Amino acid sequence: MLAVAASLVVGAPAGAADEVRTVTREGITLQVHRVAKATTPVKGTGQTRSDFDGDGVDDIAASADPFAHTMPESPGGLVVVRYSSAPYVDYYTSFISPAGGAVTFGEILAAGDFNADGYDDLAIGDASEYDPTAKVHAGGVWVVPGSATGLAIGSAKHFSQSSPGVPGDSEKEDGFGSALAAGDLNGDGRDDLAIGAYGEAIGSIREAGAVTVLYGGVGGLSGTGAQQLHQDQAAVPGSAERGDHFGWTLAIGKVNSNKYADLVIGAPQENKSSSPTGSGMLTLMWGSASGVKLSGATSVTGAALRKATGRSDSYVWDLGMALAIGDVNGDGSGEVIAGAPYAQSPKGNEGMVAVFPGNSTGLSSGAVKLFSQRTAGVPGSPEAGDLFGATLAVGDVTGDGRADVLVGAPGEAIGTKAEAGTVALLKGSASGLTGTGAQGFDQDHAIVPGGAERGDRFGGAVAILNLNGAGPLDAVVTSPGEEVSGDSAGFGSGSVALFHGGSGGLVPQSTSWSGLSMRTDFVWPKWYGRRLATPQTGGL
């Protein structure tokens, strides 16, 4: 079991109810528990992606389950924020409505600077949140701005489809907030936020799915000028069909070389019941000065990638379960990278990753490259249930100016230990992503904390961030199923492991922490590390 350094344990405060602060917006209440933690302030340089306190080093926001708590109100989920300089740890939870509901607060996270003040902001999705205006569980999103002292709950904003300016209406099981991605779509220097609602009905077509885009401004995100996108619009490829789940995953990044970031939308269940040769669909929509451009969109399906597998026994199922964008060949345009963890080759759920070149013409099945554990150089071998491509993170960890791709396979068996999990780093090159020089890590690897155990699901969430404030980017890998000493069997606290970047790739660090080490008098995070806040999100 994972050993956690005592120095990482958060000091538990006295359990007084007045130590939990609350803020209410649109009839929805957010509560935060702030715990003092000894920290030496740092100052970093270079690119950051989730720097809430503005010190040049990324902070780590991770979701968990509030397994044991004494919060004033029953929490509907938990997000834990560890700062690099701010001297505390924040615990954010929602309230479970008297109308009930699932524990989905924090199941999706994203980070972006929505007001361009130099501090990243945290977006928290709650896909089953109860809307008191519409009186249904339709979903919502909280946005908490960053500041020199960390996230500022007093300035938090809340959005749902009942919010002013937000298109559509809150309806039962819309799932608004079920996917999030941040980036500057209109080139004004402020990040915008794309919000998925995979359960949105389009007319009478249930679970067709839709995406809402909120634009950043001096005051942060607002409903002013918001757009809604769905497959019954002329500008969007395909057509709305029951169960497509358009907007299940999202990514924002520069696919061509202009100044606008672009939006990629995943619909992994597209053609799920109608195509025998593959399923899932990606849609690329261009950014522009006015926001998402309503022309020139392109798309590609999992079925169209069958030929690219090169095998008669292989099928790309559920294309787009994870999404990211990054320039892997250094030509100034970002490749679209999509995970298909349920791809069959030939047994089922071995998993693949599809890479589409960045260009000004959009997505094409003819130009795709597929990577799996069959690909030369990629560590491991394809086995049923590996789920290679379930999670993705993209960024330059080698410092050569080209993005690398960190791929999670949380279902990978390590020896006889089912679902112990693994990750693989595929490196960028002048000719694009390659298996040459790829690295593989699991918890039986030297230095990587813990040991590979059944159900750990190492690689269950991954992120590429700036952790040390210098040099290439670094990586965070979680094991949400990790059990540590003190846990009940089957109720793992979960853990987080850190890797530093370098010219040779990722270097594992001995530093780690678990949900148990983050326990306070108010809450014990379990399954810690289900999700991590990054500019883009996706996964199982």
Backbone torsions as a table, in degrees:
resi	resn	phi	psi	omega
1	MET	NA	154.9	-175.5
2	LEU	-66.0	128.8	173.6
3	ALA	-92.1	130.2	-177.2
4	VAL	-113.9	127.0	-179.4
5	ALA	-61.4	134.8	-178.6
6	ALA	-61.1	-28.9	-178.4
7	SER	-66.2	-15.8	-178.9
8	LEU	-90.7	-10.1	-176.9
9	VAL	-69.9	132.4	179.1
10	VAL	-74.1	133.8	177.3
11	GLY	-68.0	122.8	-177.3
12	ALA	-80.6	127.0	179.2
13	PRO	-82.5	172.9	173.4
14	ALA	-61.6	142.2	-173.6
15	GLY	-84.8	59.7	178.6
16	ALA	-94.7	137.5	-175.4
17	ALA	-62.4	-27.4	-177.7
18	ASP	-75.7	0.2	175.7
19	GLU	-88.1	4.5	173.1
20	VAL	-110.0	121.8	-179.8
21	ARG	-96.3	144.6	179.5
22	THR	-126.5	153.6	173.2
23	VAL	-140.5	138.9	-178.0
24	THR	-119.1	131.3	176.3
25	ARG	-134.8	133.4	176.1
26	GLU	52.3	33.7	178.6
27	GLY	79.7	4.3	179.3
28	ILE	-110.5	137.1	-175.9
29	THR	-112.3	134.4	175.0
30	LEU	-112.3	138.5	178.0
31	GLN	-124.4	142.4	-179.6
32	VAL	-132.3	137.0	177.9
33	HIS	-114.9	115.5	-177.4
34	ARG	-106.2	126.6	-175.9
35	VAL	-119.0	128.0	178.9
36	ALA	-62.8	141.7	180.0
37	LYS	-146.7	132.8	178.6
38	ALA	-64.9	124.1	-178.3
39	THR	-142.5	137.7	172.5
40	THR	-95.7	115.6	-178.1
41	PRO	-55.9	143.9	-179.2
42	VAL	-124.6	166.7	174.8
43	LYS	-141.6	116.4	-177.1
44	GLY	-111.9	172.5	176.4
45	THR	-130.2	165.2	177.0
46	GLY	93.6	-176.0	-176.0
47	GLN	-66.0	137.8	172.1
48	THR	-127.0	161.6	-174.9
49	ARG	-132.8	-21.1	177.5
50	SER	-147.0	54.1	-176.3
51	ASP	-96.7	87.9	-174.5
52	PHE	-76.2	-25.0	-178.5
53	ASP	-105.8	5.9	169.2
54	GLY	68.4	28.0	-177.9
55	ASP	-97.8	4.9	180.0
56	GLY	85.5	6.2	176.7
57	VAL	-128.7	135.2	-176.8
58	ASP	-70.6	145.4	172.5
59	ASP	-97.7	162.6	-174.5
60	ILE	-118.8	113.9	173.8
61	ALA	-106.4	126.8	-177.1
62	ALA	-137.1	143.4	179.4
63	SER	-90.5	156.8	-179.2
64	ALA	-154.8	175.5	175.4
65	ASP	-102.7	129.4	179.5
66	PRO	-76.4	71.7	-170.4
67	PHE	-59.4	-49.4	178.7
68	ALA	-127.7	129.2	-175.0
69	HIS	-150.7	157.9	169.8
70	THR	-129.4	34.1	178.1
71	MET	-64.9	155.2	-179.4
72	PRO	-58.1	-36.0	177.7
73	GLU	-125.0	151.1	-178.5
74	SER	-63.6	120.5	-175.2
75	PRO	-78.2	144.1	177.9
76	GLY	-99.7	24.7	-178.1
77	GLY	144.6	172.5	-173.6
78	LEU	-147.9	135.9	172.2
79	VAL	-126.3	127.7	-179.5
80	VAL	-109.6	127.7	-178.8
81	VAL	-116.1	116.4	175.1
82	ARG	-102.6	121.2	-178.7
83	TYR	-91.9	152.9	176.4
84	SER	-80.2	-31.2	-179.9
85	SER	-123.5	-41.6	-178.3
86	ALA	-57.0	133.7	-169.0
87	PRO	-84.6	49.4	178.1
88	TYR	-163.6	171.7	172.7
89	VAL	-120.4	135.0	179.8
90	ASP	-104.7	140.0	176.6
91	TYR	-121.2	112.5	-179.1
92	TYR	-104.5	132.4	174.8
93	THR	-139.5	159.4	171.3
94	SER	-99.8	-179.8	170.4
95	PHE	-101.3	141.7	167.3
96	ILE	-79.7	126.7	-177.7
97	SER	-64.2	152.1	171.8
98	PRO	-56.8	-20.4	177.6
99	ALA	-80.6	0.6	179.2
100	GLY	84.8	-161.1	179.3
101	GLY	132.2	167.0	-179.0
102	ALA	-84.3	162.9	178.2
103	VAL	-89.2	90.0	-176.1
104	THR	-124.0	-2.1	178.0
105	PHE	-61.0	124.0	179.0
106	GLY	86.9	-0.7	178.2
107	GLU	-64.4	-22.6	174.6
108	ILE	-128.8	134.3	179.9
109	LEU	-134.0	150.3	172.9
110	ALA	-150.2	154.6	178.4
111	ALA	-127.5	139.6	177.2
112	GLY	-169.4	157.2	179.2
113	ASP	-96.4	95.0	-170.3
114	PHE	-83.2	-12.7	178.1
115	ASN	-121.1	4.9	176.6
116	ALA	57.2	38.6	178.2
117	ASP	-95.5	3.6	179.7
118	GLY	92.5	-4.1	177.5
119	TYR	-115.6	128.4	175.8
120	ASP	-69.9	150.6	179.1
121	ASP	-111.8	156.1	-178.0
122	LEU	-109.7	125.0	174.2
123	ALA	-104.8	130.8	-176.5
124	ILE	-122.9	119.9	178.2
125	GLY	-90.1	145.9	176.1
126	ASP	-138.9	86.2	-167.4
127	ALA	-66.5	-19.8	179.4
128	SER	-113.4	17.7	-179.6
129	GLU	-56.8	141.9	179.5
130	TYR	-81.8	127.2	177.7
131	ASP	-94.2	109.4	-176.6
132	PRO	-69.8	-18.7	177.0
133	THR	-75.9	-49.6	-178.8
134	ALA	-86.6	-14.6	179.8
135	LYS	60.1	44.6	175.5
136	VAL	-143.9	159.5	173.0
137	HIS	-86.4	96.6	-173.2
138	ALA	-117.0	-20.2	179.1
139	GLY	105.7	155.7	178.9
140	GLY	-159.5	172.1	-179.3
141	VAL	-136.2	130.8	171.1
142	TRP	-99.7	141.0	175.0
143	VAL	-127.0	118.3	-177.7
144	VAL	-112.8	118.1	-176.2
145	PRO	-74.6	150.7	175.6
146	GLY	-83.1	166.9	178.8
147	SER	-162.3	176.3	179.6
148	ALA	-62.4	-20.5	179.2
149	THR	-107.6	18.4	179.7
150	GLY	98.6	-166.1	-178.2
151	LEU	-65.4	135.6	-174.0
152	ALA	-105.6	94.0	-175.5
153	ILE	-61.9	-30.6	-178.7
154	GLY	-64.3	-19.4	179.2
155	SER	-105.2	13.1	-177.8
156	ALA	-63.0	146.2	175.0
157	LYS	-118.0	156.0	178.6
158	HIS	-129.5	140.1	178.9
159	PHE	-133.4	139.9	169.9
160	SER	-147.2	-177.2	177.7
161	GLN	-79.4	5.0	169.5
162	SER	-100.7	-2.5	-179.0
163	SER	-75.7	148.9	179.6
164	PRO	-56.7	129.4	176.7
165	GLY	86.1	-18.2	-178.4
166	VAL	-77.2	124.1	-176.0
167	PRO	-65.2	154.5	175.6
168	GLY	85.3	-176.8	-179.5
169	ASP	-129.4	147.3	175.0
170	SER	-70.5	122.0	179.1
171	GLU	-131.2	157.2	-176.2
172	LYS	-54.4	127.0	174.4
173	GLU	62.5	31.3	172.1
174	ASP	-61.2	-37.0	-176.4
175	GLY	74.0	31.3	177.9
176	PHE	-62.2	122.1	-174.9
177	GLY	99.5	9.3	-179.7
178	SER	-78.7	-11.0	172.0
179	ALA	-148.8	148.5	179.8
180	LEU	-143.1	145.4	170.7
181	ALA	-151.8	143.2	-177.1
182	ALA	-120.0	144.4	176.7
183	GLY	170.2	166.8	-173.6
184	ASP	-93.1	91.5	-175.7
185	LEU	-76.5	-29.5	-175.4
186	ASN	-107.2	7.1	172.1
187	GLY	68.8	23.7	-178.2
188	ASP	-94.2	5.6	179.2
189	GLY	88.1	-2.1	178.0
190	ARG	-116.7	138.7	178.1
191	ASP	-70.2	149.8	174.9
192	ASP	-113.7	167.1	-176.3
193	LEU	-127.5	122.4	172.4
194	ALA	-95.5	133.5	-175.5
195	ILE	-123.5	123.1	177.9
196	GLY	-88.0	146.4	173.2
197	ALA	-137.5	77.7	-170.7
198	TYR	-65.5	-20.0	-179.8
199	GLY	-92.0	2.5	-177.4
200	GLU	-58.9	131.0	173.3
201	ALA	-84.8	134.8	175.1
202	ILE	-106.7	104.2	-170.2
203	GLY	64.8	-123.9	179.3
204	SER	-96.7	6.3	-176.0
205	ILE	-91.5	104.7	-174.8
206	ARG	-74.6	146.2	175.5
207	GLU	54.5	33.3	174.9
208	ALA	-75.2	-41.0	175.5
209	GLY	98.9	150.8	178.9
210	ALA	-152.8	163.5	178.8
211	VAL	-129.2	133.5	175.5
212	THR	-111.6	136.3	177.7
213	VAL	-114.6	120.6	174.1
214	LEU	-103.2	138.8	-175.0
215	TYR	-103.5	142.8	178.8
216	GLY	-75.8	160.8	179.1
217	GLY	-159.7	-175.6	-179.8
218	VAL	-56.0	-36.3	179.5
219	GLY	-94.5	12.8	-177.7
220	GLY	91.8	-158.4	-178.5
221	LEU	-70.7	148.8	173.2
222	SER	-150.9	169.8	176.8
223	GLY	-80.5	-7.9	-178.9
224	THR	-63.6	123.8	178.5
225	GLY	74.4	10.5	-178.8
226	ALA	-60.7	149.1	178.4
227	GLN	-117.6	147.4	169.1
228	GLN	-119.0	137.0	-177.8
229	LEU	-124.4	135.1	173.9
230	HIS	-154.7	170.5	-169.9
231	GLN	-82.1	3.6	170.7
232	ASP	-98.0	8.7	173.7
233	GLN	-93.5	143.0	-177.5
234	ALA	-59.6	-30.6	-176.4
235	ALA	-77.3	-12.5	-174.0
236	VAL	-108.9	124.0	179.9
237	PRO	-60.4	153.7	177.8
238	GLY	86.1	-169.7	177.3
239	SER	-141.6	149.5	-179.2
240	ALA	-68.2	124.7	179.2
241	GLU	-135.0	151.9	-178.5
242	ARG	-60.9	128.3	175.7
243	GLY	83.6	7.2	177.2
244	ASP	-64.0	-37.3	-178.3
245	HIS	59.0	45.3	174.0
246	PHE	-59.4	126.1	-175.6
247	GLY	95.6	11.8	177.8
248	TRP	-60.8	-38.9	175.7
249	THR	-133.5	158.4	-177.2
250	LEU	-145.6	151.1	171.0
251	ALA	-148.4	145.0	176.5
252	ILE	-127.6	130.9	178.4
253	GLY	-176.9	170.5	-177.8
254	LYS	-85.5	106.9	179.7
255	VAL	-87.5	-32.5	173.0
256	ASN	-109.1	-171.8	-170.7
257	SER	-99.7	10.2	177.0
258	ASN	-80.9	-174.6	-173.0
259	LYS	-86.9	0.3	-176.4
260	TYR	-101.5	133.8	170.7
261	ALA	-72.4	156.4	-176.2
262	ASP	-118.9	162.6	-174.3
263	LEU	-115.8	126.7	173.7
264	VAL	-113.1	131.7	-175.7
265	ILE	-119.1	128.4	177.5
266	GLY	-99.9	139.7	172.9
267	ALA	-131.6	76.6	-170.8
268	PRO	-62.0	-23.2	-178.4
269	GLN	-93.9	4.7	175.8
270	GLU	-56.5	129.4	178.6
271	ASN	63.9	17.6	-175.7
272	LYS	-58.2	-40.7	-175.6
273	SER	-100.7	-1.1	-174.2
274	SER	-117.5	-14.3	-176.9
275	SER	-113.4	125.9	178.5
276	PRO	-86.3	-1.1	-172.2
277	THR	-119.1	10.8	179.2
278	GLY	146.3	163.6	-178.4
279	SER	-150.5	169.6	-178.2
280	GLY	93.1	155.6	-177.2
281	MET	-151.0	140.6	173.3
282	LEU	-112.6	139.6	176.5
283	THR	-125.7	127.5	177.3
284	LEU	-107.2	123.4	177.1
285	MET	-121.7	134.2	-172.5
286	TRP	-79.8	146.8	169.8
287	GLY	-81.7	159.9	179.5
288	SER	-158.1	174.3	-179.9
289	ALA	-60.2	-25.1	-179.6
290	SER	-99.4	8.2	-179.4
291	GLY	108.7	-153.3	179.8
292	VAL	-63.4	125.2	-176.2
293	LYS	-75.7	132.0	-177.2
294	LEU	-95.4	44.1	173.0
295	SER	-161.8	157.5	174.4
296	GLY	79.2	9.1	179.9
297	ALA	-66.9	147.4	176.1
298	THR	-129.6	162.4	-179.4
299	SER	-148.6	163.9	176.3
300	VAL	-149.7	146.7	-178.0
301	THR	-111.6	161.2	175.7
302	GLY	-62.9	-36.4	179.1
303	ALA	-61.8	-35.1	-178.8
304	ALA	-68.8	-13.6	-178.9
305	LEU	-94.3	1.7	-177.2
306	ARG	-55.3	-46.2	-177.2
307	LYS	-61.7	-36.3	-176.4
308	ALA	-68.0	-17.2	177.4
309	THR	-68.9	-26.6	-179.8
310	GLY	72.8	11.6	-177.0
311	ARG	-136.4	141.1	179.6
312	SER	-76.4	-15.1	-177.4
313	ASP	-103.5	13.7	-175.2
314	SER	-117.0	140.5	-178.1
315	TYR	-140.2	139.2	178.0
316	VAL	-96.0	98.2	178.9
317	TRP	-95.8	145.3	172.1
318	ASP	55.9	46.3	176.7
319	LEU	-59.1	131.1	177.0
320	GLY	98.0	19.5	174.7
321	MET	-68.3	-20.7	171.0
322	ALA	-140.3	147.4	-176.7
323	LEU	-140.0	146.9	173.1
324	ALA	-159.0	164.2	177.4
325	ILE	-134.2	133.1	178.0
326	GLY	-165.8	149.7	-177.0
327	ASP	-86.9	91.9	-173.8
328	VAL	-83.0	-13.3	178.6
329	ASN	-113.4	1.3	174.2
330	GLY	72.1	22.9	-178.0
331	ASP	-94.0	3.9	178.4
332	GLY	94.6	-7.2	176.6
333	SER	-116.5	142.4	-174.8
334	GLY	-91.4	134.6	174.2
335	GLU	-77.0	146.8	174.0
336	VAL	-93.0	123.8	-174.8
337	ILE	-119.7	124.1	-174.4
338	ALA	-128.8	133.1	176.2
339	GLY	-90.3	140.2	174.5
340	ALA	-130.5	72.9	-172.3
341	PRO	-65.6	-17.8	179.3
342	TYR	-96.0	11.5	177.3
343	ALA	-58.6	146.6	-174.8
344	GLN	-109.3	126.7	-178.2
345	SER	-159.1	69.3	-2.9
346	PRO	-105.9	-4.0	-169.1
347	LYS	-79.3	-41.4	-179.6
348	GLY	131.3	134.1	175.6
349	ASN	65.1	22.3	172.2
350	GLU	-68.5	-44.7	174.8
351	GLY	100.2	149.0	177.0
352	MET	-145.3	164.5	172.9
353	VAL	-127.2	128.6	179.8
354	ALA	-103.6	135.7	-179.9
355	VAL	-123.3	119.8	179.9
356	PHE	-108.2	132.2	-174.8
357	PRO	-66.0	145.6	173.3
358	GLY	-75.6	134.7	-178.7
359	ASN	-168.0	-176.2	179.9
360	SER	-98.4	2.5	-178.0
361	THR	-103.4	-15.9	175.2
362	GLY	101.5	-162.0	-174.3
363	LEU	-78.4	142.2	177.2
364	SER	-149.9	132.2	178.2
365	SER	-69.0	-24.1	-177.7
366	GLY	-71.3	-20.0	-176.7
367	ALA	-106.1	4.9	-174.4
368	VAL	-73.0	149.8	167.6
369	LYS	-119.8	132.6	179.7
370	LEU	-106.5	137.0	177.6
371	PHE	-122.5	137.1	175.3
372	SER	-149.3	-175.8	177.4
373	GLN	-77.3	3.7	167.9
374	ARG	-88.5	-17.8	-176.6
375	THR	-68.6	135.3	-178.7
376	ALA	-55.0	129.4	177.7
377	GLY	93.1	-22.1	-178.8
378	VAL	-76.0	126.4	-176.4
379	PRO	-63.0	150.8	175.9
380	GLY	88.4	-179.9	177.4
381	SER	-134.6	148.0	-176.1
382	PRO	-72.0	125.7	179.4
383	GLU	-135.5	150.6	-179.8
384	ALA	-56.8	129.8	176.3
385	GLY	87.7	5.0	179.5
386	ASP	-63.7	-38.5	-178.2
387	LEU	62.9	39.7	175.5
388	PHE	-61.8	124.0	-176.9
389	GLY	97.8	6.5	178.4
390	ALA	-65.8	-32.5	177.5
391	THR	-133.1	149.8	-177.6
392	LEU	-141.3	146.9	168.2
393	ALA	-145.1	143.2	-173.8
394	VAL	-129.7	135.5	176.9
395	GLY	170.6	164.8	-176.1
396	ASP	-85.8	100.3	178.8
397	VAL	-97.5	-9.5	180.0
398	THR	-99.5	-12.3	178.3
399	GLY	77.6	18.9	-179.5
400	ASP	-96.9	6.7	179.6
401	GLY	85.4	2.8	178.8
402	ARG	-119.9	140.6	-179.7
403	ALA	-72.0	144.9	173.4
404	ASP	-111.7	162.8	-174.9
405	VAL	-123.5	120.4	175.9
406	LEU	-96.4	121.5	-173.7
407	VAL	-113.9	125.0	175.3
408	GLY	-92.6	139.4	173.1
409	ALA	-129.8	74.4	-172.0
410	PRO	-68.8	-11.8	177.9
411	GLY	-92.0	-1.9	-177.3
412	GLU	-60.6	132.5	172.7
413	ALA	-85.4	134.6	174.0
414	ILE	-107.3	104.6	-170.5
415	GLY	65.3	-123.1	179.0
416	THR	-96.5	6.6	-175.3
417	LYS	-91.8	95.3	-177.0
418	ALA	-64.7	142.2	176.9
419	GLU	55.8	32.3	173.5
420	ALA	-71.8	-39.9	173.1
421	GLY	95.0	153.2	179.2
422	THR	-152.9	165.0	172.1
423	VAL	-131.8	154.1	176.1
424	ALA	-131.2	135.7	174.0
425	LEU	-102.1	115.9	175.1
426	LEU	-99.8	132.5	-170.4
427	LYS	-98.3	145.3	173.3
428	GLY	-75.4	157.5	178.2
429	SER	-154.6	173.5	179.9
430	ALA	-60.8	-26.7	178.9
431	SER	-97.6	7.9	178.4
432	GLY	108.5	-170.5	-179.2
433	LEU	-65.4	143.0	-176.5
434	THR	-142.8	154.5	172.6
435	GLY	-83.5	-13.8	-179.7
436	THR	-62.9	127.3	179.6
437	GLY	75.4	10.3	-180.0
438	ALA	-61.2	150.9	178.1
439	GLN	-115.7	147.8	174.5
440	GLY	-127.6	140.9	-180.0
441	PHE	-136.7	141.3	168.3
442	ASP	-142.4	-179.4	-174.2
443	GLN	-81.4	1.5	169.3
444	ASP	-96.3	2.5	177.7
445	HIS	-77.5	142.8	178.4
446	ALA	-55.7	138.0	177.6
447	ILE	81.3	-39.4	-179.8
448	VAL	-56.2	123.1	-174.2
449	PRO	-61.8	151.7	176.8
450	GLY	83.8	-167.0	175.0
451	GLY	-141.7	150.0	179.8
452	ALA	-64.6	124.6	-179.6
453	GLU	-136.4	154.1	179.9
454	ARG	-56.1	128.7	174.5
455	GLY	81.7	5.3	178.9
456	ASP	-63.8	-37.9	-177.8
457	ARG	57.0	47.1	172.1
458	PHE	-57.8	129.9	-172.7
459	GLY	94.2	7.7	179.3
460	GLY	-64.1	-24.8	169.3
461	ALA	-147.7	142.8	179.0
462	VAL	-138.1	150.6	176.4
463	ALA	-149.6	146.4	171.7
464	ILE	-110.8	116.1	-171.7
465	LEU	-137.0	172.9	173.4
466	ASN	-96.9	102.1	-173.9
467	LEU	-98.2	-23.7	-176.3
468	ASN	-117.2	1.9	174.8
469	GLY	73.2	12.4	-178.7
470	ALA	-154.1	152.8	173.1
471	GLY	70.0	-160.7	-179.6
472	PRO	-63.3	167.7	177.0
473	LEU	-68.7	164.6	-174.8
474	ASP	-122.2	-176.1	-176.4
475	ALA	-137.7	150.5	172.9
476	VAL	-121.8	132.3	178.1
477	VAL	-129.8	130.3	-178.9
478	THR	-108.4	156.4	173.5
479	SER	-126.1	81.8	-172.6
480	PRO	-63.6	-19.0	179.6
481	GLY	-94.7	0.9	-176.4
482	GLU	-58.4	129.6	173.7
483	GLU	-102.9	132.6	178.9
484	VAL	-116.9	166.4	179.9
485	SER	-58.8	124.9	-176.5
486	GLY	110.9	-15.9	177.4
487	ASP	-79.2	155.6	168.7
488	SER	-84.8	144.5	-178.9
489	ALA	-56.8	130.3	179.5
490	GLY	88.3	-5.3	179.8
491	PHE	-125.3	71.3	-175.6
492	GLY	-69.3	143.0	175.2
493	SER	-71.9	-26.4	-175.7
494	GLY	80.6	156.3	-178.2
495	SER	-147.3	163.7	180.0
496	VAL	-126.6	133.5	176.7
497	ALA	-120.5	147.1	-176.6
498	LEU	-113.2	146.3	175.5
499	PHE	-133.3	139.3	174.0
500	HIS	-99.6	147.4	177.3
501	GLY	-82.9	159.3	178.8
502	GLY	-167.4	172.3	-175.7
503	SER	-59.4	-27.8	179.1
504	GLY	-91.1	-4.4	-178.7
505	GLY	122.5	-148.6	-176.9
506	LEU	-84.2	142.3	177.8
507	VAL	-121.3	114.2	-178.4
508	PRO	-65.6	143.1	176.8
509	GLN	-108.2	154.8	178.8
510	SER	-79.3	-12.6	-178.6
511	THR	-69.6	133.6	174.8
512	SER	-160.5	167.9	173.0
513	TRP	-153.1	163.8	-175.7
514	SER	-126.7	171.4	174.1
515	GLY	-60.7	-34.4	178.8
516	LEU	-64.9	-40.1	180.0
517	SER	-68.6	-17.0	178.9
518	MET	-97.1	7.0	-177.1
519	ARG	-67.8	142.6	174.7
520	THR	-127.9	-179.4	175.8
521	ASP	-64.9	-20.1	-175.9
522	PHE	-94.4	-32.4	-172.3
523	VAL	-156.8	144.3	174.3
524	TRP	-115.5	105.4	178.4
525	PRO	-67.5	129.3	172.6
526	LYS	-116.1	156.3	-177.2
527	TRP	51.1	38.6	-179.5
528	TYR	-61.4	134.9	-179.3
529	GLY	94.4	19.3	175.5
530	ARG	-57.4	-42.5	177.6
531	ARG	-138.8	156.4	175.4
532	LEU	-124.6	147.4	178.2
533	ALA	-81.6	121.1	175.6
534	THR	-141.0	171.9	177.0
535	PRO	-62.6	-24.0	-178.2
536	GLN	-129.1	150.8	-179.9
537	THR	-133.6	162.8	178.1
538	GLY	168.0	172.1	179.3
539	GLY	138.2	-170.6	-176.0
540	LEU	-70.1	NA	NA
